[in-house]
């Protein structure tokens, strides 16, 4: 398979990249390399012929559309995201850009690509959107979430901020 992974230098994304490359799949890793991405996490596969890397931002629609068309993936794993809930309080705009707008860009670019596919390639194409366990809220007494667990996101308590001076 040919798999495009966004956020492939992050904690979960790098595990996916290493696993996919080691299994013999052709992988294009797209990562912006922010605070959550570190190319050392994929150093063990970076020299292999079935691995490619592009430093890009998923919010950049022309770049994402071009990368998808050029690489011609069988699947896209979108793991690119702003993470760490406390950061969302300090800089919510970055979360809106990457997690909402970036996901929209990826979905639209994938749809445009998919529309041009035919037959088995079209039927077999997959877009996998990865989220966070934070959408399920607090871990209950049974100690795990399932696919049928209802969403119950918690909003973190904002840090105390000094009152503005006038």
LUMTOR-913725 format. One record per residue (C-alpha): residue in one letter; x, y, z. Coordinates in steps of 0.1 Angstrom, whole numbers, plus 2048, in hexadecimal, padded with zeros to 3 digits. Example, Ala and Ser with C-alpha at 12.3 -4.5 7.8 and 13.67 -1.06 7.14 Angstrom:
a87B7D384E s8897F5847 
//
This chain:
x800800800 x8098247FC x80083781C x80385C822 x806865847 x802888855 x81288F876 x829872871 x845880887 x82E8838A6 x82A8698C1 x80F8548B1 x81685D88D x83A85288F x82F83089D x81782D87F x833837867 x84C81F875 x833803875 x827809851 x84A80D843 x8577EE855 x8397DB847 x8457E4824 x82B7FF81B x83681F808 x83183C820 x83186181B x83487383D x82889783E x8308AA85D x8338CF866 x84D8C6881 x83F8DC89D x8438D68C2 x8328B48BE x8468A78A0 x86A89A8A1 x87B88A883 x89087589A x8718608A1 x87285287E x89885287A x89882C879 x88482B859 x88F84C849 x8A983D833 x893822825 x888823800 x863820809 x86383F820 x860863815 x85D88382B x84F8A5823 x84F8C283B x82D8D2835 x8108E1847 x7EE8CF842 x7DD8F1841 x7EF8F881F x7D58EB807 x7E98EE7E7 x8068DB7F7 x7F08C0805 x7DD8BB7E4 x7FE8BA7D1 x80D8A17E9 x7EF88A7E8 x7EE88B7C2 x8138857BE x8158697D8 x7F48587CD x7ED8477EE x7D682A7F5 x7CF838817 x7D485882B x7D9858850 x7D387B85E x7E587D87F x7F08A187D x7E28B5899 x7EA8CE8B4 x7EB8BB8D4 x7EE8C08FA x7CD8CE907 x7DE8E991B x7ED8F88FB x7C98FC8EE x7C291490A x7E1929903 x7DE9298DD x7BC91D8D1 x7C192C8AE x7DC9138A6 x7C48F78AF x7A9905899 x7C190887C x7D18E687E x7B68D088D x7988DF87B x7A48F185C x7C18D9856 x7AA8BB859 x7928CB840 x7AF8D1828 x7B98AD82A x7958A0826 x78F8B7808 x7B08AE7F8 x7AA8897FD x78788D7EF x79489E7D0 x7AE8837CC x7958677D2 x77D8757B7 x79886F79D x79D84B7A7 x78C82E796 x78280A79C x7947F77B8 x7AB8147C1 x78C82A7C7 x77A80F7DA x7988077F0 x7A382A7F8 x7A183481D x7A4854831 x7AB84D856 x7A586A86E x7B786688F x7A98788AD x7B08778D3 x7A38648F0 x79B8878FF x77A8868EC x76E86B904 x77487F924 x77F86F944 x78884A945 x76C837957 x76D81C972 x771800958 x79281094D x78E811927 x77B82190A x76B80E8EE x75F8178CB x73C81C8DA x7468328F7 x7338538F3 x7468738EF x74988790F x7658A090A x7718B4928 x77B8D8924 x79A8DE938 x7998F9953 x7AB917945 x7CA922956 x7C694196B x7CF95F957 x7D7982965 x7BB99B961 x7C29B4945 x7CF9D5950 x7BC9F3944 
//
